[in-house]
Amino acid sequence: MFATFAGAFLDLVLKTGILFLPAAFSGVPIGQVSLFVLLALFPSVPAPFVAAWAGLACDRFGKSKIIILVKFLEVLLAIGAALSLLSDNFLAAYIMLFLFGSTDAAFTTAKFAILPAMIPQPILSWGNGLIMLAKYSAFVLGIVVTGALIFLKVDLMVYLSGIYVAVACTGLLVSLLIHEDPALSAKRRESDISFDRLYEYFQEIRTSKHLFLSMLSFAYFLIVGAVFQFNTSIFLAQGTGFTENRMSLLFAILALGIGLGGLGAGIVSRSKVEIGLVPIGAFGVGLSLCLSALLIDHFYLLAVVYLIAGMCGGFCVVPLYSLFQQNTPAEKRGIYMGISQAVSNSGLFIVLLIVLVLQVFAASYPAIIFMVMGIITIGISAFALSHTPIALIRCLNWIFTNFVYRIRAFGIENVPENGGALLVCNHISYFDPLLVSASVQRTVRFLILRSLFHHKLLGPILRTMKAIPISSKDAPKMMLASLHDAREAIKRGELVCVFAEGEPARVGHMIRFSRGLEIIMKGLDAPIIPAYLDQTWGSLFDYVDGKYKLRVPQEIPYPATLTYGKALKPDANTFEIRQTISELGSEAFKNRRKEQQFLHLGFMKEAKRKPFRTCMVESTGKRLTNFRALVGAVVLSRELKKRLLPDNKNVGIFLPPSIGSALSNIALLLCNLVPVNLNYTASKEASRSSIEQAEIKQVLTSRLFLSKIEGPEGVEFIYLDELINQIKKKDKLLSLVFIILTPFFLLKILYKTGTSSYDSLATIIFSSGSTGIPKGVMLSHANISSNVESMFNAVHMKRSDVLVSVLPFFHAFGYTTGLWLP
């Protein structure tokens, strides 16, 4: 990555020092851009030929050796450029720049060819994103450095010469650390290095739809980038208020956007190559070009559009590079990448032609150039999508599984990268195929309910995905034909997924598996991959009155997990497969803990998200919304901190189920204390034993309640009714403003418990003591949260449901379902 950074930085500083700065200091207006743009692009003319030869050399001699050789040549060229500038010989310096264009083409080919061998396949997109960030952040730094040197009014050529040599030497030293990769084509004959063979390799790429389209896309986006560069320079020529500084700033913003977009594409791709990002980026670039035409006289808005255009470009290029690398055979990756870079750099010839034509006919109309290129980009993107509908489906699926759902996959390494396999997954909702396909890199063929193929919207999508129709109502011959299609797909090396239950689970739990999967796998030598989809039940579907109905999810994006197990033998029976998937369900439930929150923080999050929803109502008619309940708990916690002893760990609550009791439990957790709801029906001895075991010194209660029932002995009472009356309006107002203005992530930090573990104590529930000494059960936040989730899955509460909390909070069921479940 640093070698990439050094090369890109050196390229920018060389062009600046050799082309633009001498012109600026000699009084030649850079606004007459045709000469300078042509001179900047001309060193890339031999790049197609150099890239192709570099690809052949990478496969024959080893990619790391080529990288080291290129970096050594860059040192020599940097020394030559430095000596030329110091002697004011700009012709010799330009020759050095011309030769540097060739070394840059060779290095680009080698670095992208060696990357798949240096990093694991699941993080290939992430690696390409880092390279993209390194390259374009180097451009930004180069602009900043040259600008700073000009501002400081130092001996510019001396400093630039030193920078050339220092950066080039650093790049060479870093390249020596790159691990040597085996020369996979070491046995290739010397005669193979010829342009006749290059054409044969080009034909091989052309026969692969993915490789060929990726290669053409590289070339096109290089042309678009050059048009941005040329058009930005014309602004200065027009005298529209753009200065050299503003032009440099636009270049820097565009480069920064590309770097950030590339890194973002690598991050959101997670453990796969996400081609669904390409349509988003392509249309984003096209729209940005059109907006640039409309905002050409508004610099700051134009700068924002440039940033968006760069980010969209990065979103395009990283998945395309990763897709190309992933689909090239390892022994030919160098030459394939060389041909790709040759075709991409050939696009610069088109740019040179565009520069000449536009300088003659349209130099005064940069807005027209932007608009035409924008329309062409959008048109090409639409045409490409019409011929590759799977990219559009992956795009829509990526949006769905990142903004509606938030899918996390575990055990993805258990899914084979190549070869046939049967994926068997539990069935929770009609969106399960989308979640499964989003979690794996490979194209998955699903067995889907036949009736869905007749749907006007879903039918074309399912046929594009090559789904296999099947139904339990099919005639035996038709059903066997569907199973035979799945079997043949596995034989051809495809990945097939079957939801063995046949229909979505009605209560969120697995039902009986169909024996059809045994028929599919009979006699095949392919693995069975068990998978368990978790947390999606009740997210977008309800099963009500015998029908599946859409519902609004509790949160967006809705969390979901998909756990893949180790491969089973092809002769595994239905019982073994179901048992394995059930075990994966237990493992998936453990993974939920990464999504769990402390009880009081979970309440805070819900209250901030839905502040006006009714939270609790008591028999007196008092009603609180989520927001009022949260403010009340925060105010109460602040007041309690003034009254509670500093050495307290556990604080008793001696109250019936009520708003006051509920707020007291939340407030004590906010104070980082453990609430202990005492049994007001227990005997004095049982109460005394509970207080002694929990080391309770203070108890929250009310005078009204104590007037009706005798309280425990040997403790200090804090009367809730009196405490509330003593709270000042100022404190309530401050708490209100605090809750409104403080984002949840800060509240999470402020009110986090002393330990970061969800196994920390949340409450102590004592038995009644009717058969002896009361026994205290110490319940953690994880215990309560797990029980709440289990109850939610079993009961599946809706927004319209109301829970009558009649059980006291000193009862485990009352505390869990009566207090925390709603």
N, C-alpha and C positions, 0 to 999 in steps of 0.2 A: 504493500500500500504506500509506504514511504517512497519507494522507487518511482511509483506513479506520480506522487506529489512532486518529487524533485524534477521529473521530466516535464510535467505540465508547467511548473513554476519557471523552469529554464526557458521553455518555449515562449511564454508570455513576456518575460523580461528581455529575451533576445529580440523579439519583434519590436518591442517598445524602444529598446536602445538603438537598434539598427535602422528602423524605419521611421517611427513617428517623432522621436525626440530630436534627431538632427533636422528634420523638416521644420519642427516647431521653432527651434532656435535660429534657423536660417531665415525665418520669415515666410516660408512657403505655407499657404493656408491649407490645413488638413481638410478643410471643407471641400476642396477639389478632390473628391474621394476616389475617383476611378483608379488613379495611379497607385495610391497607397493600398487600396483593397486588393488590386491585382498583384502588387508586389508581396502583400501578406499571404495571398493564396497561392502564388506561383511556386513556392517551395514544395507544395503538396502535389505538383504535377507528376513526379516519378513515384509517388507513394503507391499507386496500384501495382506497379511492377515489383517494387521492393517488398510489399506486403505478401505477394504471391510467392516470391522466392524465399522470404523469411518463413512462411508456413512450411514449405518443403524442407528447409534446413532444420526447423524445429523437430519435425518427425524423424529426420535422419540423424542429427547430432545431439538432440536433447534441448528442451526449451530453456532450461536454466542457463545452459552454455551460451545460447543466443542472447539471452538477456544480459549476461555479464559482458559479452562482446560488444553489444550495443552501448552499454553504459561506459565501457572503455573508450569507444569511439566518441561518445558525447564529451568525455573529458578532453580529448584532443581537439574537438571542435570548439569547446568553450575556451581553451587556451588560445586557439587561433583567432576566435572572435575578440577576445580580450586584447591581444596584441594588435589586431587590426584597428580597433576603436582607439586605443592609446596612440596609434600612429596616424589617426584620422584617415585611414584607408577604408572608406565605407564600401567600396566595391568588393574588397577582400572579405569584409565582414558579412556582406550579403551572400557571398559564395558559401561562407560558413553556415549561414542561416538556411540556405538552399539545401545543403547537405544534411543539416539537422532535420529537415522535413522527412528525409529518407530514413534516418535512424529512428525517428518517432513512429513511423509506420511499421518498422520492424519490431519495435518494442511493444506497440499496441497489439500486434498479432501474437507475439510470444506470451504476453501477460495474460490475455484472455484464454489462450490455449492451455496454459499451465494451471490456471486457477482451479478447474475441477479436480485436478490431481492433488491439490494442496489442502483443500477443505472438504469436509463431508458433504455428501449430496444434499441433505436436508437444509443446509445453510448456504447453498449456492447463490440464491437470490440476495441474501444478506451480504455475502462477500462481494458480489457485483455492485451492490449499493454502496459499500464502503469505498470501493475503487472509484466509483462515480463521485462520491463526496470528496475524496482526496484530490482528484483531478481538478474539479471546479473550485474547490476552496483554494487550491494553489493559484488559480487564475485571479481570484479575489485578492489574495495576499500579494500577488505580483503587482496588481494595480495600486494597492495601498502603499507598497514599498517604493515604487517608482514615483508616486505622487508625493510621498514624504521626502524623498531625496530632492525633488524639485523645490518643494516648499522650504527646505533647509538651505538651499542655494549652495550645496557643496560641489566639489569637483565631480560632476556626474559620471563621466566616463571612467574615472578611476574606481569609483565605488561599484559601478555596474560590472566592470571587468572582474573585480574581486568577487562579486556575487556569482558571476558565471562560473568561475573556476571552483568556488567553494561548494556551490550546489551540485555541480557535476561530479565532483569527487565524493561528496556525501552519497549521491545516488549509486555510484560504483561500489562503495563500501557496503551499502545496504544490500545490493544485489548479490554480493558474495555470501550473504546469509540464507539465500533462497536454496531450499533443498533440491538436490539433483534429482530429476525425474528420469526413468529409464528411457533410452532411445527406442521407442516401440517399433520403429521402422529401420532398425540398424541393418537389417539384411537387404534393404531395398537397393537395387542396382543403381550405379551412377547414372545410367541412361534414363532413370526415372525422372531426374530433374530436367524436365524439358516442358516447353509450352504445349506440346502435344498431350502430355499427361495431365497438364493443368486443365485442358479442355475436357478431358475425360472425367476429372474430379468435379468440374463444374456441372457436367451432365448428371453426375450422381446426386449433387445437391438439388438440381432442378427437378429430379424425380420425386424428391421428398417435399410435400406440400408445406410442412412446418418450417423446414430449413430454407426453402426458397422464399417464402413470404417474409420470414424474419430477415433474410439478407436484403431483400428489396426495401423493407421498412427501415433498416439501418441507413441505407443510402438516402432515402427520402428525408428522414429527420436531420441528416447532415446538411442536406440542401436547405431545409427550413432554417436551421441554425445560421447558415451562411447568409441567408436572406435577411434575417434579423440583424446580423452584423453590418451588412451593406446598408440596409435601410436606416439604421441608427446613425450611420455616418452621413447619410444624405441630409439628415435634420440640420447638421452643422452647415452644410453647403447652402441650404435654403435661407439661412439667416433668420430662423424662426425663434430666436432667443435661446437656442441651445449652444452652450459653450463646450470647450474640450472637456471641462470637468464634469459637466452633466452627461456628456457622451460616455465618459469613462465610468460614471456611476451607473448608467443603464447597463453597460456591459457587465459590471460587477454584480448587479442585481440579477441579471439573467443567469450568470454563472452560478451564483449562490442558489437560485431557485432550482437549477438542474441538479446541483449537488444534493440539496435537501430532498428534492423529489425522488432522486435515485435511492437515497438512504431510506426514505419513507416507504418506497416500493419494496425494498429488501426486508424491512421490518414487518409490514402488513402481509407479506407473502408467507410469513411464518416458515414452516418446514417444507415448502413446496414452491414450484414455479407457478405463479398466479397469472395466467394469460388474461384473466378477466380484467386486469388493470389496464391493458393496452387500449381497449375502446374508450375508457374514461380519459386516459391521457391524450389519445389522438383527437377526440372531439374537443378536449380542453385546449389543446394547441390551436386547433382551427378557430374556435371562438375567441381565443386570445388575439390571434392575428386580426380578426374582424374588429374587435374592440380597440386594438391599437390604431386601426385606420380612423376610428371615430374620435379617439382621445389624443390625437397627434399633437394638439396644441395645449394639452393639460399635462404638464410634466409629472406631477406627483401621482395622478391617477394612472398615467402611462407606466410609471415605475411599478405600481402595484400589479398592473397587467403583465408586465415583464416578469415579475416574480412568479405569478401564477403560470405563465407560459413555460417558464423554466421548470417548475415543479411538475407540470403535466408532461413535459418532455422526459423528465427523469422517470416518471411513472410508466412511460412507454418503453424506454430503452432498456431498463434493467430486466424486466420480464423477457424481452425479446432476446437479449444477450444470453440470459440463463436458459431459455428454451433452445437456442441454437447450440449452446455448449452441451446441454443434456442429451440432445438427439444426435450428436456426432459420435461416430465410433472412436474409441480412445486412440487406436493406432493411426488414425487419419485426422485427428483433431487439429493438428497444426496446419495442415494444408487446407482443410475446410475453413478454418478461421482466417487463413491467409487470403483465400479466394473471396470470402465475405468482406474482409477489409479492403480488398482490391476493388470490388464492386462499389462499396460504400465511398471510397475515395474517388472513384471514377465520377461520382456525382459532382465533385468539385469542378470538373470540366464544364458541366452544365451551369454551375454557378458562375464560372468565368464568362461564359457566353451571355448569361443573364446580366452580369455586371456591364458588359460592353453594350448590349442592346439598350438597357435601361438608362445608361449614362447618355446615350444619344437621343432616345425617344421619351424617356419618362423620369429623368432625374429630378424633375420638379414636382413629381407626383408620388411621394412615398406612401400616401394614404391609399392610392389605387393599388400599389404593389402589395401592401398588407392585405387589402380586401380580397384581391384576386387570389393570393396565396392561401388566405383563410378559407375561401370558398372551395378551392381545389383540395385543400386538406380535408375538409368535412366531406366532400364528395368522394375522395379516395377512401376515407374511413368507412363511409356507408357502403361503398362497393365491396370493400374487403370483408365487411361483416356479412353482406349478403352471400358471399361465397364461403365464409367460414362461420356458420351460425353457432357453432359450439363455443366460439369466443364470446358471442353475445350472451349465450346462456351462462357461461362462466362469469361474465361481468355482472349480470343480474343476480346470480347466485352469490357472488362475493359481496354485493351490496346487502343482500338479504341476510347473509350469515355474519355480517359485521355491524350492521345497524339495527336489525330486528333481533337477531340472535348474536350471542358472543360465544362461539364454539371453541372449546379447548380439547385437543386430542392427546390421549396418553397411549403409550405403547405403539406409536405409529411405525416404529422400526420392525414390528411383527408383520407388517403388510409387505409382501415381496415386491421389489421394484420391477421385476420382469417375470414373465411366465404366467400360465393360467392358475387361477385360485378361485375358491368359492368363499365369499364373505357372508357369514350368517349373523344377522343382527336382530335384536328385539324390536318390536314395532310399537311406537307410542303415538305418533301423529302422522298426518298426511305430508308433513314437511320433512320426514325422516330422510328420504332420498337426497334432498338438497343438503342436509347437514352431513350425510355420509360422503357425498361427492366433494363437498367443500373441505373435508378433513384430509383427503388423500390427493397425491399428485396424479395418479393414473386415472384414466377414463374408466368409469364404472358402468357396467350394464346391469340394470335392475329388472327384476321380475315385478311387473306392475299390474294392478287390477285392470282387466280388459275394458271395463266400462269407461275408464278415464281416457282411453284412446279416442273415444267418440266426442270428448269435450272440445269445444271450438278453440279454446285457448291452450289447454293442456295437451291436446292431441298432437299438434305440430311439434311442441317442445319434446314430448316423449319420443316421437319418431326420430327427431334429430339426435336425441341421446341414445338412440338404438335400444330403447327399452324393450323388454320381451313381455307381451301381453299374456295374462293367465287369469283364470277365475275358477273358484270352486264350483261354479255352475256349468263349467265347460263339460262337453261330452268327453268320455274317457280318451278317445283318439285325439281330440283337440288338446286336452291337457298334457297328454304324453308328447305331443308335438312341441308344446312350449318347453317342457322339461328337456326335450331333445335339443332344442335350439340353445338352451343354456349350457347343456353338456358340450355341444360343438364349439361354443364360444370359448369355454375353458380349454378345450383341446387346442384351439388356435392361439392360446397364450393370453386370452383376455381375462379381466377381473370381473366376476359376476357377483352380484349381491342379491340375496334372497331374505325377505322378512318371513321367517318360518312360521310365525303365528297366523299369517294370512290376512289379518286385519288389525287396525290399531287397538291397543288395550283399552278397555272401557273404564277401568279403575286404576290405571297406571301400573298394573302388575302383569307379569308375563302369563300367558295362557298356553294351552297345549300347542306343541310344535307339529307341523305337517311332516309326513314321512317322504314328501316329494324330494327333499334334499338328498335323501339316501339314493333315490333313483338317479338323480343328476350325477352323483359321485361314484356310482357303481362301476368298478373296473378302471377308474381314472387314476393317474399318478400325479395328483395335484393336491396341495394342502387345503384344509378348511380353516379359515381365519374367523374365530369367534369375536364378536363385538357387542358392547353394551352401551346403548344410548341412554343418558340419564338427564333428569331435570326438565325435560320438555313437556311432560304430561301436565296439562292444565295451563300451558303457556298461551297458546292461541286457539285451543279447542276445548270444548266441554262436551261431555256426553250427557244429554238431558232428554228425557222422554223418548229414549230409544233412538236419538239422532245425535250426530256430531254437529256442534254449532261453534262458529267463530266467537272468540271473546277477546277483550282488550287485555294484553299481558300486564302482570303486576309491575314490571319494570322493562325499560327499553335502553340498551339491548338486553335481552333476556339471556341469562347464563345457561349454557348447556355443555355437557361433557360427553366425549365418546372415547371409550376405553377398548383398545384392541388387545386380545390375548395371544398367547403363543399358538403357533399352528398345530392343528390336530391332524391325525392321519386320515387319509381319504375314506377309510372304511369305518370311521367313527359313526355310531348309531345316533338316533335322534335324542335318546336319553342322555348320552354322554355330552352331546353338544349343548343341550339345554342346561345340564348341570354346570358345565364350564361357564356358560353365559351368566348363570345365576351367581357364580362365584365372582365373576367380573363385576356384577352389580354391587356386591359387598365392597369390592375394591373401589368402585366408583363413588359409593357413599362416603368412603373415607376421604376421597379427593374433594368432596364438598367442603371439607373443613377449610380449604384454602379460600372459599367464598364466604365462610361464616364471619359474623361480626359479634362483638360483645353485645350483650342484650340491650344495654342502654344506648349504645351507638347505633344499633339497628333501629331502635325506636326513633332516635334523632334523625336518621336518614329518611325514614318513612314520613316523619312529621314535616321535614323540610321539603320533601317531594310532593306531598299531598296535604298541605296545611289546613285546608278548609273542610276536609272530610271529618265526619263525626267520629270521635275517638271513644268516648265513654259517657254513659248516662246512668244516674242512680235513681232509686225509687223516690227521692225527694223532688225529682224533676230537674235537678241540676244537670247541665249538659256541657261537655267540653269538646272542642275540635282538636285535631292533632296539634295544631300550632299552640293553642291555649294550654293544652296539657304539657307541651314541651316547655313553654315559658314558665308555667307554674312549677314544674319539676326543677328547672334551673334556679328560679327564685328561692324555692324551698331549700335546695342544696346549699346555696350561699348563706342562707340564714342558719341552717343547721351547723355549718362549719364554725359559726361563732359560739354555738352552745355545746357541741360535742367535745368530749375529752380527747386530748391529743394522742393518747395511747390506745384509743379504741380500735378494735379490728372488726368486731361483730356488734351490731346494734339491733335490739329487739323492736318488734312492731306488734302492738297489742290492740288491733283494730279489726272490725268486721270487714267483709268485702265492700269497698266503697271507693269513691274518687280519692278521698284522702289517703286510704291505704295504698292504692295503686301509685299515686304520686310519691308517697313516702318510700316505697320500694325503689322507684326509679331515682329519686333524689339521693338515696344512700349509695347507690351504685355510682352516681355522678361524683359523690364525695370519695370514691375509691374505698368504700366500706361494704361490708357484707350484711344485707338485711336478713334477719331471722324472725319469721312470722310465728309468734307464740300461740299455742293452743289455749284459747280462752274457755274451752270446755273441760280442760284437764284439771286434776286435783292439785292442791297446793304443793304436795310433795313432788308430783310430776313436773310442775312448773319450775319449782326450785331446782330440781335436778337438771332440767334443760338449760336454765340460766347459768348454772355452775359449769356444765359441760362446755357451753359455748363461750364462757367467760364474758357474759353480758353485764355491763355496768349501767347502761342507760337504755330506756325503752320509750319509743314514741307511742303515744296514746291520746285520748281526748277525755276531758272531764265528763262530757255527756255519756260516753260509753262506760266510764268507771262508775257513774251513778247507777248503772243498771247491772253491772257485773263486777265482782271483786277482782282487782288486779293482782299481779305477782308481787312478792315481797323481796326486800333486799336490793332494790334497784332504784335509780333516779328516774323519775318520770319527766319527759318533755311533752308538754301538752300541745298537740297540734293545733287545736282551735285557737288557743291563745297566741301561739307563734304566728299563725297566719294573720291575725288581727294586728300584730305589731309590725308587719312588713310595711314599709313606707311606699308611697306611690312613686317616689323617685327611683327606688330599687326596682320596682316592677317595670318602669319605663326604660331604665338602663338595660335590664335583661331582655326586654322586647327588642330594643335596637341592636343589642349584641347578637341575638339569634338571627335577626333579619340580615345583618351585614356580614356576619362571619360565614364563610363557605364551609361546607361539611368537612373537607379535608383538614381544615384548621381545628374544627370542633373535635375531630377524631384524635388529633394530637393532644389537645387540651384535656380531654376527658378519658383518655386511654387509661386502663388500669395499670397498676404498678408493674405488672409482668405482661409480656407480649403474648403469653400462652393462653389459648382458649380453654385450657384445663384449669385456669385459675378459678377460685371459689366464687360462685354466684349467690348461693344461699345454703342454709342448713334447714332441713325438714326433720322434725322430731316425730316419732311415733307417739301415740296417745298415752302410753305407759299403763294401759289397763291390765297388762300381763306382767308388769315388772317395771324396771327403770326404763324411761324413754330412751330410745336409741336414735341418735342423730345421723342422718344421711347427708353427706356433703356433696352437693350437686354443683358441677362446674358450668360455665357458660356453654361449653360444647355439649354437655348433657342436656341442658334445657333446649338449646337450639336444635339438636338432633331430634328430640321428642316433638318439638313444634313442627319440624319439617315432616316427620312421619305422620303426625296427626293431620297436617294439611293435605298430604298425599292421599290419606284414607278418607277424610271428610270432604276435601276439596271445596273450601269455603269460597263463596262468590262475594262480589262487592255489596250485593243486596242482603246478604245474610247478617243476622244479629245473634250474638251469643249471650245467653243469660248466665251470668257467673254466680251461681248459687253456692258452689263449694267454697269454703274458706281458703285463704291463701296459705294457711299452715298445712294444707293438704297438698300432696305432690301434684295430683291431677288438677286441683283448683289453681295452684300456682302456675303450672305450665299452660293449661288451656284457658283458664279463666283470666289470667293476667297477660301472658305474652303471646298467645296464639292470635288474638284479634289484631 
